[in-house]
Amino acid sequence: MAWLEPTTLEGPHARLEPLSRDHTDGLIEAVKDGELWKLWYTSIPAPETMDAEIARRLGLQAAGSMLPFVVTDAGGKIAGMTTYMNVDAANRRVEIGSTWYAKRVQRTPLNTQCKLLLLTHAFEKLNCIAVEFRTHFFNHQSRRGIERLGAKQDGILRSHQVAPNGTLRDTVVYSIIASEWPTVKAHLTYQMSERAR
């Protein structure tokens, strides 16, 4: 049995279920909300490339290096995608990334709920040693969101990747380690309860 098996994770504000080709139309609709693929500092599929992106993620899942999810909101409408990626089973590490959400759910409890579900599964079911997050240096919204989770910055990989527009990406690396998880969980649980009021 593989260390990382497809699973469904659910909370009051979001549901994460294994990605499939059946989600294509809903994901196309979600990505159009905010024209997210136009952000130069991130890599979000355009409507016409969504099918290829789903195929790419499912191919990485078949290779054992990714577990992709589709995200639905509390009303059951598709809101985006997220993944466990760069899976390192031998060292019990995963990265949570390749995440994007429709504009309508940004700055709502949905992202906090998703991260709480993914982190709980990683630390309490998969017994992860560490969970990593990576983002573009100029993606300030993403960096603030990762820091609000309680992740700590490990460093910056300078000129780490060539972006689709030809620029060089500096990648900011964050992580939460197992010993920090109880405090981070308490923090995220508190945030969720405050938002529910």
PyMOL commands that set and color helices and strands:
alter all, ss='L'
color gray80, all
select helices_A, chain A and resi 21-32+36-38+47-62+89-91+103-105+109-125+140-149+178-196
alter helices_A, ss='H'
color red, helices_A
select strands_A, chain A and resi 9-10+14-18+66-73+78-88+93-101+130-136+152-162+168-177
alter strands_A, ss='S'
color yellow, strands_A
deselect
rebuild
show_as cartoon
